[in-house]
Structures are given as C-alpha cells and as structure tokens.
Amino acid sequence: MKPPRRHSPRPSPRQAPDAPGVPTRRAALRLLDAVLRRGLALEQALDSAAQGLAPNDRGLAHAIAAEVLRRLPDLDALIDSATKQRLPDDAKARFALRIALVQALALGTPGHAAIATVLPLVDGGPRKLVHGVFGALVRQGAMLPEPPTLPDAVALRWHAAWGDQMIEDAERAIAVPPPLDLTLRDPAIAPDLPGASLIPGHLRLDEKGAVAMLPGYAEGQWWVQDLAASLPARLIGKVEPGGNGTALDLCAAPGGKTLQLAAAGWRVTAVDISESRLARLHENLERTGLAAEVIAADLLGWAPAAPADAVLLDAPCSATGIFRRHPDVLHRVRPSLIREMAELQGRLLARAADWVRPGGTLVFSTCSLEPEEGEAQLAAFLGARSDYAILPVRPEEVPDGVMPRADGSLRLLPGTLGDAGGLDGFFIARLVRNG
C-alpha cells in the first residue's frame, strides 16, 4: 500500500507592503492610540509604535502625533463640522482624519500626499468617508485657529486655579515649539553658539540643530535643560572653595540637577527608582567629567547613611507644566492622577525632610501647574513640620522677569518670560531646617 501523499499547505496570501510614507503614518496612529485610548505617555509609547522605522521616519511619526495632540480640539471640531453623524472618539476614521488634516493644515504636507498616506490606515473601513470629509474641508479652505484651543477639561481646571490670563498664555505657549536651553558646566566658558543668556550659566539658542553636533557637546561644556528646570538646583547655591558640602538629589533622573550640583562643588548622591533613566545620567557624568554617587532605589524604602547639608526633591508629578514639549499630558492626565501624585509627593517630602541636617536646606519642586502639587503641598508640609520654614527666593537669584511669590516660593506659569520664549510650568520652594 502506498503511503498517503503529503500536500504542502497553500501559502496564505500576504498583505501588500505599505506604500512609501504609510508606515510612518501607521506609527503615528499607534502613538495616538497609546496616548488617547491607553493613557500612555507619548515618549513611553514611541519605541513600540515606531519599531522598525528609520530615525528620520521615527522622528516624523512623533512630530505628527505631537502636533495632533497640540491641536486635537480644533481638529475634532473641523471633522465634526463635515460629518452628518459624529464619529466615535476612538474610531479609526477619526484618527486617520486627524493625521491627514494636521499634516495638510499645520505641517505643510501637500493635500494629496496627506490623504494618500492615511487611507491605507482604514483598509476595510470607511475609506470613502475619510476621503470625502478631507476633500470637503480642503475645498472649503478650512484652517486651524491660532493659537490652538486647550481641551475643555484642562481649560476649566486651570481657569479655576489661575484665571483668564493663564489660559491665554497657555494657548500661546503650545502654539510654537519651545526653545532649547543649555546649562553651562562653567559659566565662564560659553560655547560658540548664537543665543541669549537669561541668567549666568545659561544659554537659550536662537536656532536648533542636532544636539550632539553642537559646539561644546563632546567636550561636556553644557547639557540640555529647560531654564525652569535649572532653578531648583540654582537655589541650593555653590560650595565655597575648599568646602565639603553634601547634597542629595532625589528623583534625580535624567540628571540635569545632579550635574548642576556637582558643578557647583557639592558631593552629590543621586537617587532614582529607574535604572534605565539613570543610564543617561551616567553618560552625562562621563561626558562632562563631573562626579556623583548614583544609586537606583525606591525612596520609600531607601535612606541615606547620614543627613545631608542640602536635599533637592524634584518630586514625581503629573508633569502638566511641560505641556509645551509633551502635549500628551493635556489628554491623559486626569484628576485621579493628580491626587495620586500629590499623595506620593507628601510621603516623599516627609521622608526627605528627615535627611536634612539642622541648618540645612531642602528644595521641593514639581513640574506641575496643579496647585495640589505645589502650593497645597507646601502648606500641608509646613503645617506638619514646625522645624522647617521657607527660605525666601530673592529676585537676584532668578532671571529678570521671574518674581518670587509673597511667601518666598516660586510659581512659574505659561506666561512667565513669554516674550523671551517662555518657561516650563514649575512650583519651587526652598526651606531651611531649624537647628
């Protein structure tokens, strides 16, 4: 008896490869889905969403997604004006239209290229609807308003806290890319770059380029750090020549504040829970020739061997103050996250306060525009710790145009230094521990 014949399985039909430009838009779609549906940070989702893309295409996917997030309310208003029935927020057709429209109306992509590269994203779906809505809006001469509109929930929350002017300033701030700020290792050695210094040891560049190719980078003369983010470490000051001051930089990654403290003469111990984020700090310490002890640990379980002369706690927060650079926070940060972060900040602040020697300095900061993560946190801390008092920030310690509050703390809002390129949103308080 002959053995049965073996039949090779029929090959399954392969999906046709994407046309040029489509993989980048597909990655942008995955990024938007990660932020808007799953609540992930844009940067957190980038590696997975853009896997396999060349660096330039990866950058373009990020730029498209970020621009959609900056202009989401206005894009959705246009889409809704051209559809008889409102598309669900999570409909792939709405995502595709957002990507096509933001390219054509904000990024300068020709209309035919903008629509051609998104139609494959809705294969098996309402391609005619997407094409028709896009074409109708383009023929009507649709435009996106300037400045962009904040999401309703964010505008209501910030208006209640800060008023009309803050909303106007925030909308203007998100309309343009933020400047690139450099912190200098040695204020006396400035790189050969065009820009403006808003405070000693700082340079705000006139033009951007590939950071690693700029003069002074390889020599470790500077590091990238928003001017607002540099102020907490500045308020700790410098160690006198021959001094031996000790400083703790808590929640240290990615490390700009550690570099500042080391450059100012402190013996720094930098602590952060994330080993992967500390990798950049190690790289920058090597590049700049600065020294610090770096520890990967959870501050809720770790403690130093001895109190320090200065402690800097740049606490985990909602990060709504960096919305200019990371517009995803406008859409994924909810009141529940703000409450969660505020509770964690209170616990960390209580622990950090015990690690300051009598007469020493504690600086608390958050890159948040939420009072719960700033003013309310400070009030609760001072109400619980009679051994601490505010050490007021002096006007000469901060850039011209930045004014300390009446109690001596700093609140940086979107309009702060707006004419000079603005600052990220921050709350900063400097305290002294009574002996």
N, C-alpha and C positions, 0 to 999 in steps of 0.2 A: 504494500500500500504506500503510495507516495505521500510524503508529508505535505501538510497544507501550505499553500503559497503564502508568503508574507507580503503584505501590501504596505508599502510606505505610506505614512499619513500624508494627506494632502496639505501642502503648506497653507497656513492661514494667510488671508490677504493682509498685506502690510499697509499701514496708513501712509499716505503720500507725505513725503517730507515737507516741512513748512517752507514757504517762500521766504526769501531774504527779508529781514525785518520783523517777521511774525514771531520768532522765538523770544525776541526782546519784549514785545507787547504781551506775549503769554506770561513772561516772568513778571511784568508789571501787574497783570491781572492777579497772579498768585500773591504778590505783595499786598495788593489792596484787599484781597480776601482775607489774608492773615491778620491785617490790622482791623478791618471793619467787621468781620464776622467772628474771628477768633480772639481778638483783643491783644494780639502780639505787637511788640514794638517793631517799627519798620526795620531798624538795623538788625534786630534779632532774627527776623524772617528772611533777610537778604541772602544768606548763604544757601539755604534750601531752595528758595524761589528762583534764584539765578544760577543754579548749578549747571555747569557745562557751558556757560556763556563766556565769551572773551571779555577781558576787562572793560573795554570801551562799551560793549553791549550791556554789561552788568551795570555800568555807571548810567547808561541811558535808561535802563529799566527803573533804576532807583529814582532818577530825575523825573520820569513820567509819573511814577506813583506818588512822589512827594508833591509834585505840582497839582495832581488831582486832590490830594489831601488838603493843600492850601486853599483850594477853590471849590471844595465839594458842595457847599450850599448853593453856590451860584451855578455850578454845572447841573445840579439836580433841578434847579428852578428852570433852566433852559429846556432840559429834557421833558419836564412835566408840562411845559407850555406847548409842546409839539406832539403830545400823545393824548388820545381820547380817553384812555384808561390808564391810570397811574401804574407804572411798572413797579413791582415789589423792590424794596431796597436791596435785596440780595439777588435779584435777577441778573443772569449773565448778560442779558441785553443792556441793562443799565450800566454795568461795569464797562462793557465794550464801548458804549456811547461816551461815558466819562473819559475813557482813554483817547478816543478819537477826537473829541471836542477839545480837550485840553491841549493836544498836540497842535490842532489847527488854529485855535484861538489864543493860545498863550505861549507855545513853544516854537512857533514859526514853521511848522511842518506843512508842506503843501496839502490841500484838502484831499486830493486823490490818493496820496500816499497815506494820509492819516486814516482814511476809511478802509483802504485796501489791506492794511496790515492788521486791522481788528476784525474784519468779517470772518476770517478763519476761526476766531475765538468763539463764535456762536454757530459752528457747524452743527447741523441737526437741530438748530433753534431758529428763532425769528430773524434770519438774515435780512429779509426784505424790510422788516420793521426798522432794524438798525440803520440800514442804508437809507430808507425813506426819511427817518427823523433827522439823521445827519444832513442829508441833502437839503431838506426843507429849511433847517436852521442856517445853513451856509448861504442858501439863496436869499434868505431874509436879511442877511447881513448881521447875524447875531454876534453880540460882543459880550465879553465878561466884564463886569463892573470893576472899576478901580477906585479905592482899594478893595480887596476881597472882603466877603462877609464872614464873620465868625459864626460857628454853629450856634443855634439858639440857646442850647443848654449852657454852653460856655459863656456866651454874652450875658445871660441872666445872672449866672453865678458871679462873674467878675463885676458886673454893674452893681450888684448888691454890695460888693466889698469895696469898690474903688470909684464908681461913678462914671458919668458920661465920657469924660476926657480920656480915661484909661481905655475905654472901648475903641475910641477913635485912634488912639496911639497904637493899640494892639493891631488893628486892621491895617494901619500904615506899615507897621513893623513886619507883618507877614507878607506884604506885597513885594518886597525886594530881598534878594539874598543877603544875609548878614555879612559884615566884613570879616577879614581874617586878622586876628590879633596874635601877636607874638610877645612872650615874656622873655626878657633877656637874662642870660645867666649872670652877666656882669653889665650893669647899666652903663659903664664907661666904654663898653665895646659894642657898638651898634653895627648890624650888618649893612652892607651896601645895597639897600633896598629903598624904593620910594615909598614914603608913608608919613604918618603923623604920630608923634608921641603924646599921649594924653596924660601920662604920669611917668616919672622916671622909671626906667627899666621896662618900658612898654613901647611897642611899635604897631600901629594899625596900618596895614598895607593898602596902597592905592589900587593895586592890581593883584589878582590871584594867579597862581600857577601851580605846577606840581610841587608839593611841599618839599619833597626830598631833593629837588633840583635847585632850590633857592640858596643863595649865598649864605654861608654860616651854618647850614643844617648839618652837614657832615662833620663840621668842627665842633658841634654841640654848643654853639653860641646862643641858641634860643630853642624854645618849644612853643607849639601852638596852644593857646589858652585864651578863652574869651576874657576880656578885661574884667567883667563882673566876677568871673570865677577866680581871678587872681587876688581879689580884695581880701578874702578871709585870711590868707597866709600873710599878706602885707600887714594886717593889723596886729600880727604877733610881733613883728619887728625883727631887728637883727641882733645877733650876739656880739657883744663888744669884743674887739681884738684880744685874744688870749683867754676869752671866756670859755665856759664849758657847759652851755645851756642844753638841756634835754627837751625834746619835743616828741609828742605822739601825734601822728597823722592818722586819724581813724576813718574808716571807709575811704581808703587812700586812692584806690584805682580810679582813673588810669594814671594818676601820679603827678599831675602838674603842681599840686600844692606841696608834695614831698620834695620835688625839685626846688621849689622856691625856698622852702625851709632849709634845705641843705646848702643852697647857695648863700643863704643869709647867715650861715655859720652854726646852725643848730646840729646837734647829734640826734638824728631823726630815726624813730622807729615807725615804719609804715605798716598798717594792718588793714587787710581787706579779706572778705569771705571768699572772693573769687580768684582762684589761682590763674585762670585763663586771662582775666583782665589785668592781673599783676604782671603778666608777661610783658606788656608794653612798658610798664614802669621799669622793669629790669633793663629793657632795651634802651630806654631814655637815660637811665643812670649810666649805662656803659657809654652811650654816645656823648653825654655831657661831661663825663669824668667826675660826677658827683657821687657821694656815698650816702647810703642809708641802710638800715637793717629792715628787711622786708619779711613780713610774716603773713601767711594765709591762715586766717582763723575767724571764727564767729565771735563777735564782740560780746554776745550774750553769755558766752562760756569762757572767754579768754580774759586774762587780767595781766597787767604789767608787773614786773618784779618790784618796782618802786615807783612812787609818784614822780611825775614829770614837772618841769618848770612851765611848760606850755602844752596844751592839748587843743587840737583842732578837730572838731567833729563836723564834717560836711555830710550830713545825715542822708540816708536813703529817703526819697520823697517821690511825689507824683511827677516831678520834673516838668510841670507846666510852664515854668519860667524859660525853658529852652525851646518853646514852640516855634520860634523863627527857624531854627535848624532842624527841628524834629516835629513837623506838623502832625504826626500821628497822635501826639498827646492830646490834641484838640478833640479827637474822636474816640479814643479808647479809655481815657481817664474818667472815671465815674466817682460820685460822692463816696461810694463804698471804699474805693481805693484810697481816696484822700483820708478817710477815717482810719483805715488800716495803717497807712504810712504814719499818720500823726501818733497813733498808739505806739508804733515801733520807735519813733523818734523820742518819745517820752521815756521809754525804757532805756534806750541807748544814752540819752543825755544824763539820766540818773546814774548810770554806771560810770560814764566818762567823768562826771563831776568828782567822783571819789579818787580819780587818778591824777588830780592836780595837787601839787604841794601847797601849803598855806602861803599866800602871797603870789601864787602863780596865776597864769592866765588861761581862760577857757574861751575859745571862739566856737560858736554854734552857727551853722549856716545851712540853708537849703536852697536849691534852685527851683523854687516853687512860688507861684503867685497866689497861693491859697493862705488866708490868714490863719487857718487851723495849723498850718505847718510853719508858722513864723511867729507872729505877734501873740497868738493864743498859747503857743508852746513856751515862749519866753515867760509870759505871765504866770503860767502854771508852775514852771520851774522855780521862779523867784518866790512864789507863794509857799513852796515846799522846802526851799533851801535858804535859811537865814544866813548861812555862811558865805553867800555869794551876793555880789552887787554888780550892776552894769558899770563897766569902764567905758565912758562915752567915746565914740569915734570923733576925732577932731577934723574939721574941714580940710586942714592941710595934709591929712593922711589919705585923702581920696581925690579923684580927679576934679578939676574945676567943673562946677555944674552939678555935682553929686552932693546933696545936702543930707547930713545926718538928721534923724528924727529928734523930736524934743527930748525923748528919753535916752538919746545917745546911740540907739541902734540904727541900722541901715535898712531901708526898703527900696529896692530898685524895681521900678515899673517900666513897661514898654516905652514910655515917653522919655525916660532918663537918657540924657545926651542924644536925643533923637536927631538933632541937627548934625551930629558928628558920627552918625552911623548906628547909634543906639547901643544898648546893653542887654544881655540876658536878664530875665527876672530873678531876683535873689532876695532872701532875707538873711541878714548877718547881725549877730550880737556878740559883743566882746564883754566878758565878765572877769572879775577878779575874785579869788577865794580869800576871804579874810583870815588873818592868822589867829 
